[in-house]
């Protein structure tokens, strides 16, 4: 069954056209991540799916039913917010079960569902505590538990990790991935963090300026980006783009090469000088200013003795090179 289907969805706020002809299908059990820079429309799209904003035009269908005129509470969705949105005067147990009580569920049903979600999220020892007595990661787990107990058709996550520190973000990311495997539920997750997108998604939707740039699995988008924007957005360190440093490029063509695909080579196509070195233990990143005054990043696996000021020559395999035309679209390599 299709969990979500969007057909020609548009959203305008007055004269500002925020979402532009969005077409997307989310299959049952799929984990889909909306990713893109700030202002690209990803959170607005999530709010349209949830019913918190009305689509200006187009169709939103959840579980096969068109829900454009259906209020949020009756859409069969559960949403996890960036801000947790917990009631400070209620215990963990009462926060998780409140939505069920408001739906008129019996105490037995509420207790059963809260107990199951609590065990899944390792919250059994915190059920009597209030949110102020919890860490940020624990509060986010409570918010996720509140969504789980509703047994929704569709989970919606709106940048749920952005308020957590780096270590907690990684731990909670692992927990969300494990939760998806356990529940086999349909999930849509909004983030501006491409690492979250790459590590969590079955399918990534890359948005820019209210439009879908590309949809595919993380590795499909990484290995076969449709355009220069997608190529540069996914990957850490990001892809290098060069237009002057390599001979033989047609005027207006840009070469894209990922940092890990560059290597030292006395006969390499690119020459320059190292301007910065990042020694990360397992990896070494070099910033190189080319002779054509362009800057690129080289990712070397392991520890490397290269120093700032060293002159280097770099090469790459043609199979790893991407070429983009003057509009940023993929192009076949052509000699000048």
Residue pairs with C-beta under 8 A, 6 or more apart in sequence:
1 28
1 63
1 64
2 25
2 26
2 27
2 28
2 61
2 63
2 64
3 26
3 27
3 28
3 29
3 30
3 62
3 63
3 153
3 154
3 186
4 24
4 25
4 26
4 49
4 60
4 61
4 62
4 154
4 186
4 188
5 24
5 25
5 26
5 59
5 60
5 61
6 22
6 23
6 24
6 25
6 49
6 58
6 59
6 60
6 61
7 23
7 58
7 59
7 61
8 21
8 22
8 23
8 57
8 58
8 59
9 19
9 21
9 22
9 23
9 45
9 48
9 55
9 57
9 58
9 59
9 60
10 17
10 19
10 20
10 21
10 22
10 55
10 56
10 57
10 58
11 17
11 18
11 19
11 41
11 44
11 45
11 48
11 53
11 55
11 56
11 210
12 18
12 56
17 210
18 41
18 44
18 210
19 41
19 44
19 45
19 48
19 55
19 210
20 209
20 210
20 211
21 58
21 211
22 45
22 58
22 211
22 212
23 212
24 32
24 205
24 212
24 215
26 32
26 154
26 186
26 188
26 203
27 186
28 186
29 184
29 185
29 186
30 186
30 187
30 202
30 203
31 180
31 186
31 187
31 189
31 200
31 201
31 202
31 203
32 187
32 188
32 189
32 201
32 202
32 203
32 204
32 205
33 188
33 189
33 190
33 191
33 196
33 197
33 200
33 201
33 203
33 204
33 205
34 42
34 45
34 46
34 188
34 189
34 190
34 191
34 205
34 207
35 42
35 190
35 191
35 192
35 193
35 194
35 196
35 197
35 204
35 205
35 206
35 207
35 233
36 42
36 192
36 206
36 207
36 208
36 213
36 233
37 192
37 208
37 233
38 192
40 207
40 208
40 209
40 210
41 207
41 209
41 210
42 190
42 192
42 207
43 158
43 159
43 190
44 53
45 190
45 207
46 156
46 158
46 188
46 190
47 53
48 54
48 55
48 60
49 60
49 62
49 77
49 154
49 156
49 188
50 72
50 75
50 77
50 79
50 156
51 67
51 70
51 71
51 72
51 75
51 77
52 72
54 68
55 68
59 66
59 68
60 66
60 67
60 68
61 67
62 75
62 76
62 77
62 153
62 154
63 76
63 153
63 154
67 75
75 153
75 154
76 152
76 153
76 154
77 152
77 153
77 154
77 155
77 156
78 146
78 147
78 148
78 150
78 152
78 154
78 155
78 156
79 147
79 155
79 156
79 157
79 158
80 140
80 143
80 144
80 146
80 147
80 155
80 156
80 157
80 158
80 160
81 143
81 158
81 160
82 158
82 159
82 160
82 162
82 163
83 163
84 131
84 139
84 140
84 142
84 143
84 163
85 143
86 95
86 131
86 139
86 142
86 143
86 146
87 94
87 95
87 98
87 131
88 130
88 131
88 132
89 130
90 98
90 130
91 127
91 128
91 129
91 130
92 118
92 123
92 126
92 127
92 128
92 129
92 130
92 131
92 134
92 142
92 145
93 114
93 118
93 127
93 128
95 131
95 142
95 146
96 114
96 117
96 118
96 142
96 145
96 146
96 149
97 110
97 111
97 113
97 114
97 149
98 146
99 146
99 149
99 150
100 109
100 110
100 113
100 114
100 149
100 150
101 110
105 113
110 149
113 148
113 149
113 151
114 127
114 145
114 149
116 149
117 123
117 145
117 148
117 149
118 124
118 127
118 145
120 145
120 148
120 179
120 182
121 141
121 142
121 144
121 145
121 148
121 175
121 179
122 141
123 138
123 141
123 142
123 145
126 133
126 134
126 138
126 142
131 139
131 142
134 142
135 168
136 163
136 164
136 165
136 168
137 164
137 168
137 171
137 172
140 160
140 161
140 163
140 164
140 172
141 172
141 175
143 160
144 160
144 176
144 179
147 155
148 179
148 183
152 185
153 186
154 185
154 186
154 187
154 188
155 185
155 186
155 187
155 188
156 187
156 188
156 190
157 176
157 187
157 188
157 189
157 190
158 190
159 190
159 191
159 192
160 172
160 176
160 189
161 168
161 169
161 172
161 173
161 191
161 193
161 196
162 191
162 193
164 172
169 196
173 196
173 199
173 200
176 189
176 200
177 199
177 200
180 187
180 200
189 196
189 200
189 201
191 197
194 233
194 234
194 235
194 236
195 236
197 204
197 218
197 234
198 204
198 218
198 222
198 234
199 218
201 217
201 218
202 217
203 215
203 216
203 217
204 215
204 216
204 217
204 218
204 221
204 234
205 212
205 215
206 212
206 213
206 214
206 215
206 221
206 229
206 230
206 233
206 234
207 213
208 229
213 226
213 227
213 229
213 230
214 221
214 225
214 226
214 227
214 230
216 224
218 234
221 230
221 234
222 234
222 235
225 231
225 234
225 322
225 330
226 329
226 330
227 324
227 328
227 329
227 330
228 241
228 254
228 256
228 324
228 328
228 329
229 328
231 239
231 256
231 322
231 324
232 238
232 239
232 241
232 256
235 258
237 259
237 285
237 297
237 299
238 297
239 256
239 257
239 258
239 259
239 322
240 256
240 257
240 258
240 259
240 262
240 296
240 297
241 254
241 255
241 256
241 324
242 254
242 255
242 257
242 270
242 290
242 292
242 294
242 296
243 249
243 253
243 254
243 255
243 294
244 290
244 292
244 293
244 294
245 255
245 270
245 272
245 290
245 291
245 292
245 294
245 296
246 255
246 269
246 270
247 269
248 335
248 336
249 255
249 323
249 336
250 334
250 335
250 336
251 336
252 325
252 326
253 323
253 324
253 325
253 326
253 331
253 333
253 334
254 323
254 324
254 325
254 328
255 321
255 322
255 323
256 321
256 322
256 323
256 324
257 296
257 316
257 320
257 321
257 322
258 299
258 320
259 285
259 296
259 297
259 298
259 299
260 299
260 301
261 316
261 317
261 320
262 270
262 296
262 298
262 299
262 314
262 315
262 316
263 314
263 315
263 316
264 312
264 313
264 314
265 313
265 314
265 315
266 313
267 313
267 315
268 313
268 314
268 315
268 316
269 314
269 315
269 316
270 288
270 290
270 296
270 313
270 314
270 315
270 316
271 290
271 291
271 311
271 312
271 313
271 314
272 288
272 289
272 290
272 291
272 296
272 311
272 312
272 314
273 288
273 289
273 309
273 310
273 311
273 312
274 286
274 287
274 288
274 306
274 307
274 308
274 309
274 310
274 311
274 312
275 287
275 288
275 289
275 295
275 308
276 286
276 287
276 308
277 284
277 285
277 286
277 287
277 306
277 307
277 308
278 284
278 285
278 286
279 303
281 303
282 301
282 302
283 299
283 300
283 301
283 302
284 299
284 300
284 302
284 303
284 304
284 306
285 297
285 298
285 299
285 300
286 297
286 298
286 300
286 304
286 306
286 312
287 295
287 296
287 297
288 295
288 296
288 297
288 298
288 312
288 314
289 295
290 296
296 314
298 314
300 306
306 312
318 333
321 333
322 330
323 330
323 331
323 332
323 333
323 334
324 330
324 331
325 331
